[in-house]
């Protein structure tokens, strides 16, 4: 078996290389500050939101909802299916997939 020589990425003009792992996600945590989105999500998933106040906003949390159904709902409403740690900020998105918390 012939040993393969590693690729010299700099010679190809590539400055930066990253190795990423893909992980299948079964469930996500959805958050919204929109009452109408919360009502629609409650109907779509058959669960009641956990509501809490943060600053002047009332947030609606939907923990551990099926990722595929969450993605479909977001896309049907013209929203991106991306993790956001900025959602809790006052100027953050209206409805988002919670991905950590800002410092």
LOGU-681723 format. One record per residue: x, y, z of N, C-alpha, C, O in turn. Coordinates in steps of 0.02 Angstrom, whole numbers, plus 50000, padded with zeros to 5 digits. Layout:
N
XYZXYZXYZXYZ ...
This chain:
103
500424994250000500005000050000500445006250000500895006850042 500335010749954500735016749947500495022049997499895023450003 500975024950032500815030250081500695036750043501085038650000 500135040050060499965046350027500335052150060500385052550121 500595056450018500925062450043500405067550062499935068650024 500475070850120499995075950139499985081650089500495083350059 499405084650080499325090150033499625096450063499505097950121 500005100050023500275106450045499775111850025499765114249969 499335113550073498795118250059499055125250041498745128650000 499615127350070499895133950054500075134349980500005139549949 500315128849953500505128749882499895129349837499945131649780 499325127349863498705127849824498395134849831497895136349798 498685139049874498415145749884497885145949939497525150949945 497825140649978497335140350032497685142650096498185139650116 497415147750128497735150450189497525146650252497925145950298 496915144150253496655141450315496265135150300495865135050253 496365129950339496015123550331495725121650398496065122250449 495125119250398494805117050460494505110150449494265108550394 494515106250500494185099750498493575100350542493615102350600 493005098450515492375099150552492035092350556492055088350510 491715091250611491305085250620490585087150611490365092450632 490205082750580489485083750574489155079250625489315073350631 488685082050662488325078350713487585078950698487325084450690 487255073250695486535073450684486205076050748486375074050803 485725080450738485375083550794484655081050794484305081550743 484425078350850483745075850855483265081150881482695081550859 483505085150929483075090150961483445096750967484055096950972 483065102250966483345108950975482905112751025482345110651041 483175118251050482805122751094482615128851054483045132751033 481965129851044481715135651008481515141051058481245139551112 481645147251041481455152851083481115158151038481275158750979 480655161751068480335167251032480115172651081479965171251139 480115178851057479835184251096479165186451066478865191251090 478945182951013478315184550979477745180251006477785174051006 477225183551029476645179851055476315175650999476115169951011 476265178550939475945174850884476375168850864476095163550849 477035169550863477465163750848477395158550902477375152550887 477345160650965477275155951020476625151951013476615145851022 476085155350996475445151850987475475146950929475215141350934 475795148950874475865144550817476295138550833476145132950813 476845139650870477285134150890476925129450938477015123350934 476525132050983476145127751029475675123250990475615117351006 475345126050939474905121950897475305116750857475095111050852 475865118850829476265114450787476565108650826476595103050800 476785109850887477125104650925476695101450980476895096551010 476115104250992475675101451043475955102051114475805097951157 476365107151125476655108351191476535115651210476435119951167 476545116851274476465123651298477155126651312477595123251340 477245132751294477895136151303478015137551377477555138751416 478655137451394478875139951459478995147351449479385149351407 478645151451488478685158651480479085161751538479015159751595 479505166651520479875170251572480045177251548480065178551488 480155181651596480315188551579481065189551578481435186751619 481285193551530481995195551526481985202851504481815204451447 482175207251549482125214351534481395216151525480975214451567 481245219651471480555221551456480185216351413479605217351396 480515210951396480235205951351479965199951389480215198151443 479445196951361479215190351384479455185451332479295185951273 479855180651354480115175551308479735169051316479505167351370 479665165451261479315159051259479825153851238480115154251184 479935148951281480445143851268480105137151253479625135151286 480365133851202480135127151182480745122551184481065121451132 480895119751242481495115451246481375108551216480845105651221 481905106051184481935099151159481375097351111481065092151118 481245101751062480755100051010481115096550953481715097650943 480765092250915481095088650860481415093550809481085098150785 482045092350794482425096850751482135097450681482105102950653 481915091850652481655092050584481015096150581480935100250536 480575095150628479945098950630480085106350644479745110650616 480565107750688480745114650703481015118150641480835123850626 481435114650604481705117550542481155119050492481145124350461 480695114350484480145115350438479725121350458479535125450415 479575121950523479175127550546479535134150533479235138850507 480165134550550480555140650540480575142550466480475148350448 480715137650423480765139050351480095141250322480075145650279 479545138350346478885140350324478725147550343478325150950310 479045149950395478945156850418479505161550397479565167150422 479925159250350480455163450323481025164850371481365169950365 481125160450419481645161350469482215156350459482095150850435 482805158350478483395154050469483425148850525483245150150582 483655142950507483765137450555484505137550573484895133350549 484695142250616485385142850638485405143850713484935146750742 485935141550743486025142650815486185149950828486555152950790 485915152650881486065159550898486135160150974485705157951012 486685163150995486775164751066486555171951079486555174151136 486375175551026486185182651032485435183751041485225189451048 485055178551041484325179251045484075182451109483555185651108 484435181651162484205184451225484325191951230484055195251275 484735194751186484835202051186484205205551164483805202751126 484105211651188483515215551169483445216251094482885216151067 484005217051059483985217950986484105211450948484265211550888 484035205950983484145199350951483565197450906483095201350897 483605191550876483075189250831482405188350868482395187750929 481865188150830481205187150860481105179850879480865178450934 481275175350834481205168150847481845164750823482085166250768 482125160350864482775157550848482875150750882482495148750927 483405147250861483635141150893484175143250942484695145950923 484055141951006484525144051058485155139851054485115133751055 485725143151050486365139651044486865142351093487365145351072 486765141451156487225144051206486985150851232486465153351210 487355153551277487165159851307487755164651304488325162651315 487615171051289488165175851284488485176951352488155175951404 489115179051353489445180151418489135185951455489355187651510 
